[in-house]
Amino acid sequence: MRLSGRTKKLVSFLSTQCEVRGNETVSRKQKDGTIIQVATVPVVQLYNKYMGGVDHSDQMGQYYECSRRAKKWWQYLLWFCVDVCVL
């Protein structure tokens, strides 16, 4: 699926929350200033709706990070879980 506008690359989504096909459209602004309606799938709209929460979580994680470097994978996982609990 190739979209017009600034979206030039293909993106793949894997989701169990949405239908594969839908009849949703989004508005895209062209270079000449005109606005066109572009067809999209429901998973894209769901992703765009909730991606702000992930960005906020990442931002807060940078402020309150308590993880340490670890040589063992389970130690890294432990510190990651502590970070998530702190947030």
PDB file with SEQRES, HELIX, SHEET and CRYST1 records, atoms N, CA, C and O in Angstrom:
SEQRES   1 A   87  MET ARG LEU SER GLY ARG THR LYS LYS LEU VAL SER PHE          
SEQRES   2 A   87  LEU SER THR GLN CYS GLU VAL ARG GLY ASN GLU THR VAL          
SEQRES   3 A   87  SER ARG LYS GLN LYS ASP GLY THR ILE ILE GLN VAL ALA          
SEQRES   4 A   87  THR VAL PRO VAL VAL GLN LEU TYR ASN LYS TYR MET GLY          
SEQRES   5 A   87  GLY VAL ASP HIS SER ASP GLN MET GLY GLN TYR TYR GLU          
SEQRES   6 A   87  CYS SER ARG ARG ALA LYS LYS TRP TRP GLN TYR LEU LEU          
SEQRES   7 A   87  TRP PHE CYS VAL ASP VAL CYS VAL LEU                          
HELIX    1 AA1 PRO A   42  TYR A   63  1                                  22    
HELIX    2 AA2 TRP A   73  VAL A   86  1                                  14    
SHEET    1 AA1 2 GLU A  24  LYS A  29  0                                        
SHEET    2 AA1 2 ILE A  35  THR A  40 -1                                        
CRYST1    1.000    1.000    1.000  90.00  90.00  90.00 P 1           1          
ATOM      1  N   MET A   1       0.846  -1.167   0.000  1.00  0.00           N  
ATOM      2  CA  MET A   1       0.000   0.000   0.000  1.00  0.00           C  
ATOM      3  C   MET A   1       0.894   1.234   0.000  1.00  0.00           C  
ATOM      4  O   MET A   1       1.702   1.408   0.912  1.00  0.00           O  
ATOM      5  N   ARG A   2       0.766   2.071  -0.983  1.00  0.00           N  
ATOM      6  CA  ARG A   2       1.572   3.282  -1.060  1.00  0.00           C  
ATOM      7  C   ARG A   2       0.648   4.474  -0.910  1.00  0.00           C  
ATOM      8  O   ARG A   2      -0.365   4.584  -1.600  1.00  0.00           O  
ATOM      9  N   LEU A   3       1.005   5.351  -0.012  1.00  0.00           N  
ATOM     10  CA  LEU A   3       0.195   6.534   0.242  1.00  0.00           C  
ATOM     11  C   LEU A   3       0.856   7.749  -0.374  1.00  0.00           C  
ATOM     12  O   LEU A   3       2.068   7.766  -0.590  1.00  0.00           O  
ATOM     13  N   SER A   4       0.062   8.756  -0.655  1.00  0.00           N  
ATOM     14  CA  SER A   4       0.613   9.980  -1.234  1.00  0.00           C  
ATOM     15  C   SER A   4       1.072  10.910  -0.116  1.00  0.00           C  
ATOM     16  O   SER A   4       0.874  10.620   1.064  1.00  0.00           O  
ATOM     17  N   GLY A   5       1.680  12.020  -0.491  1.00  0.00           N  
ATOM     18  CA  GLY A   5       2.116  12.998   0.491  1.00  0.00           C  
ATOM     19  C   GLY A   5       3.502  12.676   1.009  1.00  0.00           C  
ATOM     20  O   GLY A   5       4.355  12.201   0.258  1.00  0.00           O  
ATOM     21  N   ARG A   6       3.729  12.928   2.264  1.00  0.00           N  
ATOM     22  CA  ARG A   6       5.051  12.721   2.835  1.00  0.00           C  
ATOM     23  C   ARG A   6       5.344  11.262   3.142  1.00  0.00           C  
ATOM     24  O   ARG A   6       6.491  10.916   3.428  1.00  0.00           O  
ATOM     25  N   THR A   7       4.350  10.410   3.090  1.00  0.00           N  
ATOM     26  CA  THR A   7       4.536   8.988   3.357  1.00  0.00           C  
ATOM     27  C   THR A   7       5.052   8.314   2.095  1.00  0.00           C  
ATOM     28  O   THR A   7       4.331   8.208   1.102  1.00  0.00           O  
ATOM     29  N   LYS A   8       6.281   7.866   2.132  1.00  0.00           N  
ATOM     30  CA  LYS A   8       6.892   7.298   0.939  1.00  0.00           C  
ATOM     31  C   LYS A   8       7.221   5.819   1.083  1.00  0.00           C  
ATOM     32  O   LYS A   8       7.373   5.124   0.079  1.00  0.00           O  
ATOM     33  N   LYS A   9       7.333   5.321   2.317  1.00  0.00           N  
ATOM     34  CA  LYS A   9       7.769   3.948   2.515  1.00  0.00           C  
ATOM     35  C   LYS A   9       6.607   3.083   2.987  1.00  0.00           C  
ATOM     36  O   LYS A   9       5.659   3.563   3.608  1.00  0.00           O  
ATOM     37  N   LEU A  10       6.708   1.812   2.679  1.00  0.00           N  
ATOM     38  CA  LEU A  10       5.714   0.861   3.150  1.00  0.00           C  
ATOM     39  C   LEU A  10       5.898   0.600   4.636  1.00  0.00           C  
ATOM     40  O   LEU A  10       7.021   0.551   5.138  1.00  0.00           O  
ATOM     41  N   VAL A  11       4.798   0.437   5.321  1.00  0.00           N  
ATOM     42  CA  VAL A  11       4.818   0.137   6.747  1.00  0.00           C  
ATOM     43  C   VAL A  11       3.940  -1.074   6.971  1.00  0.00           C  
ATOM     44  O   VAL A  11       2.839  -1.162   6.429  1.00  0.00           O  
ATOM     45  N   SER A  12       4.431  -2.009   7.772  1.00  0.00           N  
ATOM     46  CA  SER A  12       3.653  -3.202   8.086  1.00  0.00           C  
ATOM     47  C   SER A  12       3.208  -3.145   9.540  1.00  0.00           C  
ATOM     48  O   SER A  12       3.983  -2.768  10.418  1.00  0.00           O  
ATOM     49  N   PHE A  13       1.964  -3.518   9.789  1.00  0.00           N  
ATOM     50  CA  PHE A  13       1.409  -3.579  11.134  1.00  0.00           C  
ATOM     51  C   PHE A  13       0.952  -5.001  11.406  1.00  0.00           C  
ATOM     52  O   PHE A  13       0.509  -5.709  10.502  1.00  0.00           O  
ATOM     53  N   LEU A  14       1.064  -5.406  12.653  1.00  0.00           N  
ATOM     54  CA  LEU A  14       0.544  -6.682  13.100  1.00  0.00           C  
ATOM     55  C   LEU A  14      -0.332  -6.388  14.306  1.00  0.00           C  
ATOM     56  O   LEU A  14       0.153  -5.910  15.331  1.00  0.00           O  
ATOM     57  N   SER A  15      -1.621  -6.673  14.183  1.00  0.00           N  
ATOM     58  CA  SER A  15      -2.547  -6.318  15.249  1.00  0.00           C  
ATOM     59  C   SER A  15      -3.647  -7.353  15.369  1.00  0.00           C  
ATOM     60  O   SER A  15      -4.086  -7.946  14.383  1.00  0.00           O  
ATOM     61  N   THR A  16      -4.082  -7.554  16.608  1.00  0.00           N  
ATOM     62  CA  THR A  16      -5.245  -8.401  16.850  1.00  0.00           C  
ATOM     63  C   THR A  16      -6.427  -7.554  17.295  1.00  0.00           C  
ATOM     64  O   THR A  16      -7.470  -8.095  17.660  1.00  0.00           O  
ATOM     65  N   GLN A  17      -6.279  -6.230  17.270  1.00  0.00           N  
ATOM     66  CA  GLN A  17      -7.299  -5.323  17.776  1.00  0.00           C  
ATOM     67  C   GLN A  17      -8.200  -4.748  16.682  1.00  0.00           C  
ATOM     68  O   GLN A  17      -9.256  -4.195  16.989  1.00  0.00           O  
ATOM     69  N   CYS A  18      -7.813  -4.863  15.440  1.00  0.00           N  
ATOM     70  CA  CYS A  18      -8.532  -4.181  14.361  1.00  0.00           C  
ATOM     71  C   CYS A  18      -8.879  -5.143  13.233  1.00  0.00           C  
ATOM     72  O   CYS A  18      -8.299  -6.219  13.092  1.00  0.00           O  
ATOM     73  N   GLU A  19      -9.838  -4.713  12.448  1.00  0.00           N  
ATOM     74  CA  GLU A  19     -10.168  -5.421  11.223  1.00  0.00           C  
ATOM     75  C   GLU A  19      -9.092  -5.132  10.177  1.00  0.00           C  
ATOM     76  O   GLU A  19      -8.405  -4.112  10.241  1.00  0.00           O  
ATOM     77  N   VAL A  20      -8.960  -6.025   9.235  1.00  0.00           N  
ATOM     78  CA  VAL A  20      -7.948  -5.861   8.192  1.00  0.00           C  
ATOM     79  C   VAL A  20      -8.325  -4.740   7.240  1.00  0.00           C  
ATOM     80  O   VAL A  20      -7.467  -3.960   6.827  1.00  0.00           O  
ATOM     81  N   ARG A  21      -9.567  -4.654   6.900  1.00  0.00           N  
ATOM     82  CA  ARG A  21     -10.028  -3.648   5.948  1.00  0.00           C  
ATOM     83  C   ARG A  21     -11.028  -2.723   6.623  1.00  0.00           C  
ATOM     84  O   ARG A  21     -11.738  -3.109   7.551  1.00  0.00           O  
ATOM     85  N   GLY A  22     -11.060  -1.515   6.139  1.00  0.00           N  
ATOM     86  CA  GLY A  22     -12.001  -0.524   6.640  1.00  0.00           C  
ATOM     87  C   GLY A  22     -12.218   0.546   5.582  1.00  0.00           C  
ATOM     88  O   GLY A  22     -11.547   0.560   4.551  1.00  0.00           O  
ATOM     89  N   ASN A  23     -13.138   1.419   5.840  1.00  0.00           N  
ATOM     90  CA  ASN A  23     -13.422   2.478   4.871  1.00  0.00           C  
ATOM     91  C   ASN A  23     -13.118   3.854   5.461  1.00  0.00           C  
ATOM     92  O   ASN A  23     -13.772   4.834   5.104  1.00  0.00           O  
ATOM     93  N   GLU A  24     -12.134   3.939   6.362  1.00  0.00           N  
ATOM     94  CA  GLU A  24     -11.752   5.202   6.953  1.00  0.00           C  
ATOM     95  C   GLU A  24     -10.867   5.996   6.000  1.00  0.00           C  
ATOM     96  O   GLU A  24     -10.143   5.427   5.184  1.00  0.00           O  
ATOM     97  N   THR A  25     -10.936   7.300   6.115  1.00  0.00           N  
ATOM     98  CA  THR A  25     -10.077   8.175   5.326  1.00  0.00           C  
ATOM     99  C   THR A  25      -9.442   9.209   6.246  1.00  0.00           C  
ATOM    100  O   THR A  25      -9.981   9.534   7.304  1.00  0.00           O  
ATOM    101  N   VAL A  26      -8.304   9.713   5.832  1.00  0.00           N  
ATOM    102  CA  VAL A  26      -7.618  10.787   6.545  1.00  0.00           C  
ATOM    103  C   VAL A  26      -7.335  11.910   5.569  1.00  0.00           C  
ATOM    104  O   VAL A  26      -7.238  11.683   4.363  1.00  0.00           O  
ATOM    105  N   SER A  27      -7.202  13.116   6.086  1.00  0.00           N  
ATOM    106  CA  SER A  27      -6.905  14.279   5.252  1.00  0.00           C  
ATOM    107  C   SER A  27      -5.399  14.448   5.137  1.00  0.00           C  
ATOM    108  O   SER A  27      -4.679  14.384   6.134  1.00  0.00           O  
ATOM    109  N   ARG A  28      -4.931  14.664   3.915  1.00  0.00           N  
ATOM    110  CA  ARG A  28      -3.518  14.916   3.658  1.00  0.00           C  
ATOM    111  C   ARG A  28      -3.391  16.213   2.871  1.00  0.00           C  
ATOM    112  O   ARG A  28      -4.150  16.475   1.938  1.00  0.00           O  
ATOM    113  N   LYS A  29      -2.417  17.012   3.268  1.00  0.00           N  
ATOM    114  CA  LYS A  29      -2.173  18.279   2.585  1.00  0.00           C  
ATOM    115  C   LYS A  29      -1.118  18.068   1.513  1.00  0.00           C  
ATOM    116  O   LYS A  29      -0.047  17.527   1.788  1.00  0.00           O  
ATOM    117  N   GLN A  30      -1.413  18.488   0.306  1.00  0.00           N  
ATOM    118  CA  GLN A  30      -0.482  18.362  -0.807  1.00  0.00           C  
ATOM    119  C   GLN A  30       0.512  19.510  -0.792  1.00  0.00           C  
ATOM    120  O   GLN A  30       0.346  20.463  -0.031  1.00  0.00           O  
ATOM    121  N   LYS A  31       1.543  19.430  -1.626  1.00  0.00           N  
ATOM    122  CA  LYS A  31       2.542  20.491  -1.703  1.00  0.00           C  
ATOM    123  C   LYS A  31       1.950  21.813  -2.167  1.00  0.00           C  
ATOM    124  O   LYS A  31       2.409  22.882  -1.762  1.00  0.00           O  
ATOM    125  N   ASP A  32       0.931  21.741  -3.014  1.00  0.00           N  
ATOM    126  CA  ASP A  32       0.319  22.971  -3.513  1.00  0.00           C  
ATOM    127  C   ASP A  32      -0.722  23.544  -2.552  1.00  0.00           C  
ATOM    128  O   ASP A  32      -1.337  24.566  -2.856  1.00  0.00           O  
ATOM    129  N   GLY A  33      -0.931  22.908  -1.404  1.00  0.00           N  
ATOM    130  CA  GLY A  33      -1.845  23.423  -0.394  1.00  0.00           C  
ATOM    131  C   GLY A  33      -3.231  22.815  -0.407  1.00  0.00           C  
ATOM    132  O   GLY A  33      -4.017  23.063   0.507  1.00  0.00           O  
ATOM    133  N   THR A  34      -3.548  22.029  -1.414  1.00  0.00           N  
ATOM    134  CA  THR A  34      -4.868  21.410  -1.459  1.00  0.00           C  
ATOM    135  C   THR A  34      -4.912  20.219  -0.500  1.00  0.00           C  
ATOM    136  O   THR A  34      -3.893  19.593  -0.211  1.00  0.00           O  
ATOM    137  N   ILE A  35      -6.092  19.932  -0.028  1.00  0.00           N  
ATOM    138  CA  ILE A  35      -6.281  18.823   0.906  1.00  0.00           C  
ATOM    139  C   ILE A  35      -7.038  17.715   0.187  1.00  0.00           C  
ATOM    140  O   ILE A  35      -8.072  17.952  -0.438  1.00  0.00           O  
ATOM    141  N   ILE A  36      -6.497  16.487   0.288  1.00  0.00           N  
ATOM    142  CA  ILE A  36      -7.153  15.347  -0.329  1.00  0.00           C  
ATOM    143  C   ILE A  36      -7.477  14.320   0.751  1.00  0.00           C  
ATOM    144  O   ILE A  36      -6.870  14.319   1.823  1.00  0.00           O  
ATOM    145  N   GLN A  37      -8.422  13.464   0.464  1.00  0.00           N  
ATOM    146  CA  GLN A  37      -8.795  12.376   1.353  1.00  0.00           C  
ATOM    147  C   GLN A  37      -8.086  11.113   0.879  1.00  0.00           C  
ATOM    148  O   GLN A  37      -8.176  10.753  -0.295  1.00  0.00           O  
ATOM    149  N   VAL A  38      -7.376  10.434   1.791  1.00  0.00           N  
ATOM    150  CA  VAL A  38      -6.630   9.235   1.459  1.00  0.00           C  
ATOM    151  C   VAL A  38      -7.201   8.083   2.284  1.00  0.00           C  
ATOM    152  O   VAL A  38      -7.443   8.225   3.482  1.00  0.00           O  
ATOM    153  N   ALA A  39      -7.411   6.957   1.635  1.00  0.00           N  
ATOM    154  CA  ALA A  39      -7.932   5.782   2.340  1.00  0.00           C  
ATOM    155  C   ALA A  39      -6.859   5.222   3.275  1.00  0.00           C  
ATOM    156  O   ALA A  39      -5.674   5.222   2.943  1.00  0.00           O  
ATOM    157  N   THR A  40      -7.282   4.752   4.433  1.00  0.00           N  
ATOM    158  CA  THR A  40      -6.367   4.165   5.402  1.00  0.00           C  
ATOM    159  C   THR A  40      -7.025   2.964   6.066  1.00  0.00           C  
ATOM    160  O   THR A  40      -8.237   2.777   5.968  1.00  0.00           O  
ATOM    161  N   VAL A  41      -6.231   2.167   6.730  1.00  0.00           N  
ATOM    162  CA  VAL A  41      -6.754   1.004   7.438  1.00  0.00           C  
ATOM    163  C   VAL A  41      -6.966   1.373   8.907  1.00  0.00           C  
ATOM    164  O   VAL A  41      -6.308   2.287   9.405  1.00  0.00           O  
ATOM    165  N   PRO A  42      -7.864   0.688   9.606  1.00  0.00           N  
ATOM    166  CA  PRO A  42      -8.163   1.049  10.997  1.00  0.00           C  
ATOM    167  C   PRO A  42      -6.971   0.956  11.948  1.00  0.00           C  
ATOM    168  O   PRO A  42      -6.914   1.711  12.919  1.00  0.00           O  
ATOM    169  N   VAL A  43      -6.028   0.062  11.704  1.00  0.00           N  
ATOM    170  CA  VAL A  43      -4.894  -0.089  12.616  1.00  0.00           C  
ATOM    171  C   VAL A  43      -4.024   1.170  12.628  1.00  0.00           C  
ATOM    172  O   VAL A  43      -3.418   1.485  13.652  1.00  0.00           O  
ATOM    173  N   VAL A  44      -3.954   1.884  11.522  1.00  0.00           N  
ATOM    174  CA  VAL A  44      -3.166   3.115  11.469  1.00  0.00           C  
ATOM    175  C   VAL A  44      -3.807   4.183  12.348  1.00  0.00           C  
ATOM    176  O   VAL A  44      -3.111   4.884  13.084  1.00  0.00           O  
ATOM    177  N   GLN A  45      -5.113   4.307  12.275  1.00  0.00           N  
ATOM    178  CA  GLN A  45      -5.799   5.291  13.110  1.00  0.00           C  
ATOM    179  C   GLN A  45      -5.659   4.944  14.587  1.00  0.00           C  
ATOM    180  O   GLN A  45      -5.474   5.840  15.412  1.00  0.00           O  
ATOM    181  N   LEU A  46      -5.744   3.674  14.934  1.00  0.00           N  
ATOM    182  CA  LEU A  46      -5.586   3.255  16.316  1.00  0.00           C  
ATOM    183  C   LEU A  46      -4.171   3.537  16.814  1.00  0.00           C  
ATOM    184  O   LEU A  46      -3.986   3.987  17.945  1.00  0.00           O  
ATOM    185  N   TYR A  47      -3.187   3.277  15.984  1.00  0.00           N  
ATOM    186  CA  TYR A  47      -1.796   3.559  16.346  1.00  0.00           C  
ATOM    187  C   TYR A  47      -1.590   5.053  16.584  1.00  0.00           C  
ATOM    188  O   TYR A  47      -1.003   5.442  17.593  1.00  0.00           O  
ATOM    189  N   ASN A  48      -2.062   5.882  15.675  1.00  0.00           N  
ATOM    190  CA  ASN A  48      -1.890   7.325  15.810  1.00  0.00           C  
ATOM    191  C   ASN A  48      -2.629   7.875  17.028  1.00  0.00           C  
ATOM    192  O   ASN A  48      -2.192   8.857  17.628  1.00  0.00           O  
ATOM    193  N   LYS A  49      -3.738   7.252  17.389  1.00  0.00           N  
ATOM    194  CA  LYS A  49      -4.519   7.714  18.536  1.00  0.00           C  
ATOM    195  C   LYS A  49      -3.768   7.495  19.843  1.00  0.00           C  
ATOM    196  O   LYS A  49      -3.824   8.352  20.725  1.00  0.00           O  
ATOM    197  N   TYR A  50      -3.064   6.369  19.994  1.00  0.00           N  
ATOM    198  CA  TYR A  50      -2.440   6.013  21.258  1.00  0.00           C  
ATOM    199  C   TYR A  50      -0.925   6.161  21.302  1.00  0.00           C  
ATOM    200  O   TYR A  50      -0.327   5.866  22.337  1.00  0.00           O  
ATOM    201  N   MET A  51      -0.281   6.603  20.231  1.00  0.00           N  
ATOM    202  CA  MET A  51       1.171   6.683  20.238  1.00  0.00           C  
ATOM    203  C   MET A  51       1.687   7.778  21.167  1.00  0.00           C  
ATOM    204  O   MET A  51       2.842   7.719  21.588  1.00  0.00           O  
ATOM    205  N   GLY A  52       0.875   8.765  21.497  1.00  0.00           N  
ATOM    206  CA  GLY A  52       1.296   9.813  22.421  1.00  0.00           C  
ATOM    207  C   GLY A  52       1.580   9.271  23.810  1.00  0.00           C  
ATOM    208  O   GLY A  52       2.476   9.776  24.487  1.00  0.00           O  
ATOM    209  N   GLY A  53       0.853   8.269  24.252  1.00  0.00           N  
ATOM    210  CA  GLY A  53       1.089   7.667  25.553  1.00  0.00           C  
ATOM    211  C   GLY A  53       2.430   6.972  25.627  1.00  0.00           C  
ATOM    212  O   GLY A  53       3.088   6.998  26.667  1.00  0.00           O  
ATOM    213  N   VAL A  54       2.841   6.356  24.544  1.00  0.00           N  
ATOM    214  CA  VAL A  54       4.147   5.705  24.494  1.00  0.00           C  
ATOM    215  C   VAL A  54       5.249   6.754  24.548  1.00  0.00           C  
ATOM    216  O   VAL A  54       6.240   6.573  25.256  1.00  0.00           O  
ATOM    217  N   ASP A  55       5.090   7.840  23.816  1.00  0.00           N  
ATOM    218  CA  ASP A  55       6.080   8.910  23.838  1.00  0.00           C  
ATOM    219  C   ASP A  55       6.207   9.502  25.239  1.00  0.00           C  
ATOM    220  O   ASP A  55       7.316   9.777  25.698  1.00  0.00           O  
ATOM    221  N   HIS A  56       5.081   9.698  25.918  1.00  0.00           N  
ATOM    222  CA  HIS A  56       5.106  10.249  27.272  1.00  0.00           C  
ATOM    223  C   HIS A  56       5.795   9.281  28.232  1.00  0.00           C  
ATOM    224  O   HIS A  56       6.561   9.706  29.097  1.00  0.00           O  
ATOM    225  N   SER A  57       5.530   8.001  28.086  1.00  0.00           N  
ATOM    226  CA  SER A  57       6.169   6.993  28.929  1.00  0.00           C  
ATOM    227  C   SER A  57       7.681   6.983  28.707  1.00  0.00           C  
ATOM    228  O   SER A  57       8.442   6.884  29.670  1.00  0.00           O  
ATOM    229  N   ASP A  58       8.121   7.082  27.470  1.00  0.00           N  
ATOM    230  CA  ASP A  58       9.553   7.129  27.173  1.00  0.00           C  
ATOM    231  C   ASP A  58      10.202   8.374  27.780  1.00  0.00           C  
ATOM    232  O   ASP A  58      11.315   8.309  28.302  1.00  0.00           O  
ATOM    233  N   GLN A  59       9.501   9.502  27.709  1.00  0.00           N  
ATOM    234  CA  GLN A  59      10.017  10.743  28.272  1.00  0.00           C  
ATOM    235  C   GLN A  59      10.171  10.628  29.786  1.00  0.00           C  
ATOM    236  O   GLN A  59      11.206  11.005  30.334  1.00  0.00           O  
ATOM    237  N   MET A  60       9.152  10.112  30.461  1.00  0.00           N  
ATOM    238  CA  MET A  60       9.220   9.960  31.907  1.00  0.00           C  
ATOM    239  C   MET A  60      10.295   8.944  32.295  1.00  0.00           C  
ATOM    240  O   MET A  60      10.943   9.096  33.330  1.00  0.00           O  
ATOM    241  N   GLY A  61      10.485   7.928  31.487  1.00  0.00           N  
ATOM    242  CA  GLY A  61      11.522   6.938  31.746  1.00  0.00           C  
ATOM    243  C   GLY A  61      12.918   7.539  31.723  1.00  0.00           C  
ATOM    244  O   GLY A  61      13.797   7.083  32.454  1.00  0.00           O  
ATOM    245  N   GLN A  62      13.133   8.546  30.902  1.00  0.00           N  
ATOM    246  CA  GLN A  62      14.431   9.214  30.857  1.00  0.00           C  
ATOM    247  C   GLN A  62      14.686  10.024  32.129  1.00  0.00           C  
ATOM    248  O   GLN A  62      15.832  10.150  32.561  1.00  0.00           O  
ATOM    249  N   TYR A  63      13.640  10.566  32.725  1.00  0.00           N  
ATOM    250  CA  TYR A  63      13.798  11.366  33.939  1.00  0.00           C  
ATOM    251  C   TYR A  63      14.074  10.501  35.165  1.00  0.00           C  
ATOM    252  O   TYR A  63      14.872  10.877  36.023  1.00  0.00           O  
ATOM    253  N   TYR A  64      13.424   9.352  35.248  1.00  0.00           N  
ATOM    254  CA  TYR A  64      13.472   8.537  36.454  1.00  0.00           C  
ATOM    255  C   TYR A  64      14.149   7.184  36.251  1.00  0.00           C  
ATOM    256  O   TYR A  64      13.808   6.213  36.925  1.00  0.00           O  
ATOM    257  N   GLU A  65      15.076   7.119  35.357  1.00  0.00           N  
ATOM    258  CA  GLU A  65      15.705   5.839  35.049  1.00  0.00           C  
ATOM    259  C   GLU A  65      16.621   5.398  36.196  1.00  0.00           C  
ATOM    260  O   GLU A  65      17.478   6.165  36.634  1.00  0.00           O  
ATOM    261  N   CYS A  66      16.446   4.192  36.672  1.00  0.00           N  
ATOM    262  CA  CYS A  66      17.294   3.666  37.749  1.00  0.00           C  
ATOM    263  C   CYS A  66      18.012   2.397  37.309  1.00  0.00           C  
ATOM    264  O   CYS A  66      18.660   1.745  38.128  1.00  0.00           O  
ATOM    265  N   SER A  67      17.909   2.035  36.037  1.00  0.00           N  
ATOM    266  CA  SER A  67      18.512   0.792  35.572  1.00  0.00           C  
ATOM    267  C   SER A  67      20.036   0.883  35.575  1.00  0.00           C  
ATOM    268  O   SER A  67      20.614   1.968  35.534  1.00  0.00           O  
ATOM    269  N   ARG A  68      20.645  -0.252  35.623  1.00  0.00           N  
ATOM    270  CA  ARG A  68      22.095  -0.360  35.624  1.00  0.00           C  
ATOM    271  C   ARG A  68      22.522  -1.220  34.431  1.00  0.00           C  
ATOM    272  O   ARG A  68      21.730  -1.991  33.888  1.00  0.00           O  
ATOM    273  N   ARG A  69      23.757  -1.073  34.047  1.00  0.00           N  
ATOM    274  CA  ARG A  69      24.291  -1.965  33.025  1.00  0.00           C  
ATOM    275  C   ARG A  69      24.430  -3.351  33.621  1.00  0.00           C  
ATOM    276  O   ARG A  69      24.784  -3.495  34.791  1.00  0.00           O  
ATOM    277  N   ALA A  70      24.158  -4.360  32.831  1.00  0.00           N  
ATOM    278  CA  ALA A  70      24.212  -5.717  33.346  1.00  0.00           C  
ATOM    279  C   ALA A  70      24.827  -6.642  32.296  1.00  0.00           C  
ATOM    280  O   ALA A  70      24.609  -6.474  31.096  1.00  0.00           O  
ATOM    281  N   LYS A  71      25.584  -7.603  32.762  1.00  0.00           N  
ATOM    282  CA  LYS A  71      26.183  -8.583  31.859  1.00  0.00           C  
ATOM    283  C   LYS A  71      25.228  -9.729  31.565  1.00  0.00           C  
ATOM    284  O   LYS A  71      25.296 -10.333  30.494  1.00  0.00           O  
ATOM    285  N   LYS A  72      24.361 -10.027  32.478  1.00  0.00           N  
ATOM    286  CA  LYS A  72      23.401 -11.119  32.314  1.00  0.00           C  
ATOM    287  C   LYS A  72      22.073 -10.544  31.815  1.00  0.00           C  
ATOM    288  O   LYS A  72      21.665  -9.458  32.227  1.00  0.00           O  
ATOM    289  N   TRP A  73      21.412 -11.273  30.935  1.00  0.00           N  
ATOM    290  CA  TRP A  73      20.159 -10.785  30.362  1.00  0.00           C  
ATOM    291  C   TRP A  73      19.079 -10.657  31.417  1.00  0.00           C  
ATOM    292  O   TRP A  73      18.254  -9.748  31.331  1.00  0.00           O  
ATOM    293  N   TRP A  74      19.052 -11.538  32.415  1.00  0.00           N  
ATOM    294  CA  TRP A  74      17.991 -11.499  33.404  1.00  0.00           C  
ATOM    295  C   TRP A  74      18.146 -10.304  34.340  1.00  0.00           C  
ATOM    296  O   TRP A  74      17.155  -9.802  34.869  1.00  0.00           O  
ATOM    297  N   GLN A  75      19.390  -9.840  34.553  1.00  0.00           N  
ATOM    298  CA  GLN A  75      19.597  -8.650  35.372  1.00  0.00           C  
ATOM    299  C   GLN A  75      19.082  -7.407  34.655  1.00  0.00           C  
ATOM    300  O   GLN A  75      18.469  -6.529  35.262  1.00  0.00           O  
ATOM    301  N   TYR A  76      19.343  -7.350  33.355  1.00  0.00           N  
ATOM    302  CA  TYR A  76      18.823  -6.240  32.553  1.00  0.00           C  
ATOM    303  C   TYR A  76      17.300  -6.232  32.594  1.00  0.00           C  
ATOM    304  O   TYR A  76      16.677  -5.181  32.747  1.00  0.00           O  
ATOM    305  N   LEU A  77      16.711  -7.415  32.454  1.00  0.00           N  
ATOM    306  CA  LEU A  77      15.259  -7.522  32.497  1.00  0.00           C  
ATOM    307  C   LEU A  77      14.711  -7.101  33.864  1.00  0.00           C  
ATOM    308  O   LEU A  77      13.672  -6.446  33.943  1.00  0.00           O  
ATOM    309  N   LEU A  78      15.398  -7.470  34.920  1.00  0.00           N  
ATOM    310  CA  LEU A  78      14.992  -7.073  36.265  1.00  0.00           C  
ATOM    311  C   LEU A  78      14.995  -5.554  36.413  1.00  0.00           C  
ATOM    312  O   LEU A  78      14.030  -4.987  36.925  1.00  0.00           O  
ATOM    313  N   TRP A  79      16.056  -4.890  35.978  1.00  0.00           N  
ATOM    314  CA  TRP A  79      16.122  -3.433  36.090  1.00  0.00           C  
ATOM    315  C   TRP A  79      15.087  -2.760  35.194  1.00  0.00           C  
ATOM    316  O   TRP A  79      14.544  -1.716  35.553  1.00  0.00           O  
ATOM    317  N   PHE A  80      14.813  -3.341  34.047  1.00  0.00           N  
ATOM    318  CA  PHE A  80      13.768  -2.797  33.185  1.00  0.00           C  
ATOM    319  C   PHE A  80      12.419  -2.866  33.888  1.00  0.00           C  
ATOM    320  O   PHE A  80      11.641  -1.915  33.821  1.00  0.00           O  
ATOM    321  N   CYS A  81      12.131  -3.974  34.559  1.00  0.00           N  
ATOM    322  CA  CYS A  81      10.859  -4.119  35.283  1.00  0.00           C  
ATOM    323  C   CYS A  81      10.768  -3.116  36.432  1.00  0.00           C  
ATOM    324  O   CYS A  81       9.696  -2.577  36.706  1.00  0.00           O  
ATOM    325  N   VAL A  82      11.888  -2.869  37.101  1.00  0.00           N  
ATOM    326  CA  VAL A  82      11.905  -1.865  38.170  1.00  0.00           C  
ATOM    327  C   VAL A  82      11.591  -0.493  37.595  1.00  0.00           C  
ATOM    328  O   VAL A  82      10.817   0.259  38.187  1.00  0.00           O  
ATOM    329  N   ASP A  83      12.179  -0.153  36.449  1.00  0.00           N  
ATOM    330  CA  ASP A  83      11.902   1.121  35.788  1.00  0.00           C  
ATOM    331  C   ASP A  83      10.419   1.265  35.451  1.00  0.00           C  
ATOM    332  O   ASP A  83       9.825   2.320  35.674  1.00  0.00           O  
ATOM    333  N   VAL A  84       9.834   0.213  34.921  1.00  0.00           N  
ATOM    334  CA  VAL A  84       8.425   0.261  34.545  1.00  0.00           C  
ATOM    335  C   VAL A  84       7.544   0.440  35.781  1.00  0.00           C  
ATOM    336  O   VAL A  84       6.553   1.170  35.739  1.00  0.00           O  
ATOM    337  N   CYS A  85       7.899  -0.216  36.870  1.00  0.00           N  
ATOM    338  CA  CYS A  85       7.129  -0.085  38.111  1.00  0.00           C  
ATOM    339  C   CYS A  85       7.247   1.324  38.688  1.00  0.00           C  
ATOM    340  O   CYS A  85       6.285   1.843  39.254  1.00  0.00           O  
ATOM    341  N   VAL A  86       8.395   1.936  38.553  1.00  0.00           N  
ATOM    342  CA  VAL A  86       8.581   3.307  39.053  1.00  0.00           C  
ATOM    343  C   VAL A  86       7.693   4.273  38.286  1.00  0.00           C  
ATOM    344  O   VAL A  86       7.139   5.208  38.864  1.00  0.00           O  
ATOM    345  N   LEU A  87       7.560   4.050  37.012  1.00  0.00           N  
ATOM    346  CA  LEU A  87       6.699   4.935  36.217  1.00  0.00           C  
ATOM    347  C   LEU A  87       5.253   4.673  36.507  1.00  0.00           C  
ATOM    348  O   LEU A  87       4.381   5.323  35.931  1.00  0.00           O  
TER     349      LEU A  87                                                      
END                                                                             
